[in-house]
């Protein structure tokens, strides 16, 4: 019988971050919202007007999901008419850099497959 103790535990994937990446890529509008924010479009009405096929209902669901993950922050201005703006949080900046790395990896895989 082998009495040597096992020294390495089974490594499990990071469940929360993996679910977050899967959810964001599963949302067909999140990446578009990030593009809009990067281009200075941060108000919901302006977002809907800027993208063909994007409805207010779907945008609100997408924004809420991103806020729940901590990727985006909602800023409400108490004025008349009411004004709401969204911005990327510091955590969101880190998350977006991970998405950029995933996209770069995809480009590498695509170019490798073509050769």
C-alpha positions in Angstrom: 0.0 0.0 0.0 1.2 3.5 -0.8 1.4 5.6 2.3 2.6 8.7 0.6 0.1 11.6 1.1 -1.2 13.4 -1.9 0.2 16.9 -2.1 -1.9 18.5 -4.7 -5.6 19.2 -4.5 -7.8 19.0 -7.6 -7.9 22.5 -9.2 -11.4 23.7 -9.8 -12.4 26.5 -12.2 -13.3 29.9 -10.7 -17.1 29.5 -10.8 -18.2 33.1 -10.2 -15.9 34.7 -12.8 -16.5 31.9 -15.3 -20.3 32.4 -14.9 -19.8 36.1 -15.3 -17.9 35.7 -18.6 -20.4 33.2 -19.9 -23.3 35.5 -19.0 -21.8 38.6 -20.6 -20.9 36.7 -23.8 -24.3 35.1 -23.7 -25.9 38.6 -23.7 -25.9 39.7 -27.3 -25.8 43.4 -26.3 -23.2 43.7 -23.5 -20.2 44.0 -25.8 -22.1 46.6 -27.8 -22.9 48.6 -24.6 -19.2 48.5 -23.8 -18.4 49.9 -27.2 -21.0 52.7 -26.7 -19.5 53.6 -23.4 -16.0 53.7 -24.8 -17.3 56.1 -27.5 -18.8 58.4 -24.9 -22.4 57.3 -25.3 -23.5 56.8 -21.7 -27.2 57.6 -21.5 -29.8 54.9 -22.2 -31.9 56.8 -24.7 -28.8 57.7 -26.7 -27.7 54.1 -26.6 -31.1 52.9 -28.0 -31.0 55.5 -30.7 -27.4 54.6 -31.7 -27.9 50.9 -32.2 -30.3 49.3 -34.8 -32.4 46.6 -33.1 -31.7 47.5 -29.5 -34.9 48.1 -27.5 -35.2 50.0 -24.2 -36.4 46.8 -22.4 -33.5 44.7 -23.5 -31.0 47.5 -22.8 -32.3 47.9 -19.3 -32.0 44.1 -18.7 -28.4 44.2 -20.0 -27.5 47.2 -18.0 -29.0 45.7 -14.8 -27.0 42.5 -15.3 -23.8 44.5 -15.7 -24.5 46.5 -12.6 -25.2 43.4 -10.6 -21.8 42.0 -11.6 -20.2 45.3 -10.7 -19.0 46.0 -14.2 -21.0 49.2 -14.6 -22.2 51.9 -12.3 -25.5 53.8 -12.7 -25.4 57.6 -11.9 -28.8 59.2 -11.3 -29.0 63.0 -11.5 -31.9 64.5 -9.6 -32.9 67.1 -12.2 -35.8 67.7 -14.4 -36.0 66.1 -16.8 -34.4 63.1 -15.0 -31.0 62.1 -16.3 -29.3 58.7 -15.9 -25.7 57.9 -17.1 -23.7 54.7 -16.9 -20.0 54.2 -16.5 -17.5 51.4 -16.2 -16.3 50.7 -12.7 -12.6 50.1 -11.8 -13.6 46.4 -11.5 -15.3 46.7 -14.9 -12.0 48.0 -16.4 -10.2 44.9 -15.2 -13.0 42.7 -16.5 -12.9 44.4 -19.9 -9.2 43.9 -20.2 -9.8 40.1 -19.6 -12.4 40.2 -22.4 -9.8 41.9 -24.7 -7.3 39.1 -23.8 -10.0 36.5 -24.7 -10.6 38.2 -28.0 -6.8 38.2 -28.7 -6.7 34.5 -27.9 -9.6 33.9 -30.4 -7.7 35.9 -33.1 -4.6 33.6 -32.4 -6.8 30.5 -32.7 -8.4 31.7 -35.9 -5.1 32.6 -37.5 -3.6 29.2 -36.5 -6.6 27.4 -37.9 -6.3 29.2 -41.2 -2.6 28.3 -41.7 
